[in-house]
Amino acid sequence: MAFTVRGRTVLVTGAGMGMGRLYAERAAREGAGAVVLWDIDARALEDVVAHLAPHGATVHSYVVDVGSVESIRAAAAAVLNDVGVPDVLVNNAGIVRGAYFWEHDHLADIDLTLRVNAAGPMHVARAFLPAMIAQGRAGRILNVASASGTLSVPRMSVYAASKWAVIGWSDSLRLELRAARHPIAVTTLIPSYIRTGMFEGARGPLMTPLMEPEYVVDRAWNGMLGGRARVQLPWTVQLAGTLRAVLPQPVWDVVAGRVLRIYSSMDHFTGRQDGPASETKDTP
């Protein structure tokens, strides 16, 4: 029987805007019994709650900083007490800081990016997995990573590091759950640049146009429901990874830099100018 969110509890981090909001809408439209929204922005959460009201789903919102273990633990305890055990976790929240590595601030850039992007999804999953496993039902976890977690990208070193970590952890978790025979499937989303504003000014590599968020959410959502291990978008992401694996480093540097223009994709990055520090994950 195919997995469905109908009647189930779906939790989305970074749900206040962008793709997180789209995931929440998708859950409500497909008949989720409860949609749990986490975001650091209280006003954005209020707007999403009002937007989802006509869909008929029961919506619960929590102001949570996924860069804080204490905030995650407190919110998870409240969810388990108020709503119950989630059946679906969408680890979507994240931030990006675009600069040369030596220009990054120790705390505001390096530490914060790793806490939100890399450690955040781990702590969210750790807060709920014991209860999800104990209830013995089929479940889903969608972890939003990035194509920059598979390829080096100048002016994105810290962000790339955080997404390499997410991919390695997410796929290892998938294998652990399968080996332990727990019916919880883990999907890792690995997209290139998405047209949401978070990567304002970035330019897609050759043959890799900026994708519309609705398209990415649809593909990621269906991949998650189907229990796919990875969803890589667009097709050039997998092609670039294959070329990187087979070409000698000097040759790959020429291909990535001069032909595919991956290495210059962040040269004109400005980023979202009006979003909070921990915003909806619109990943490259």
C-alpha positions, 0 to 999 in steps of 0.5 A: 500500500502506498504511503499517504499523509492522509490522517497523519501528522506532518512537521515542517521546519522553516515553514514560515515562507518559501518552500517550507510554506509550500510543503505545509500547503501540500500536507494540508491539501492531501488531508494530513490530520495535523500540520505542525509548523516550526519557524523562527519568525512568529509573524510569518507563522501566523500568516501561514496558519491563517492561509492553511485554515481553509484547507481544513487541517488542524494546524499547530505552530511553534516558534523554534530556532533550529540552531538551538538544541534547547529550543528544539528539545523544548518544542519537540516535547510540546509537540509530543504532548500537544499533538502526538508523534509526527509521521512525517518530518520535513527538515527544510529550515536553513541559512546561507552566507555567501563570501570567501571563507576568510571573510566569514565571521566565526559565530555569525557565519561559520558557527551559525550555518553549521548549527542550523544547516547541519546539526539542526536536522540531526537534532530535530530527527533525534528528538522525534525518532525514538517515539516514531520508532516506538509506535511502529508505523510507517513514516517518512523523513525528508532532509533538504540538502543541496547540490553544493553538498556534492561539488565544491563552490567558491564563495559558498565554502561554509554552506557547502560544508554544512550540506556535505554533512547533511547528505552523509548523515541523511543517507547513513540514517536511511541505511540504519533504519533499514538495517534495523527494520524500522518502517521509516524511509529517509529521502535526501533532496539535492537540488540546484538553485531555486527561484525563491530569493534566498540565493538572489543574485546567484546564477545557475551553471550551464544548462541549469536554470533556476528552478521554480519552488513549486516544481521542486516541492512537487518532485521532493514530496512525491519522492518522499512518499515513494521512499526514494533515497535521493531526489536530485534536481535538475538532471545536470546535478547528477551529470556534474557529480558523475563528471567530477568522479571520473575526471582528473582534478585539473580537468574537472576544474577547467570543466567546472570553471570555464564550461559549466560555470559552477565556480562562478555561480555565486560571483554576484550573490546578494541573498534575501534582504528581508528574511530572518537569519534562519529562513526557509530552505531554498537550496542550490 
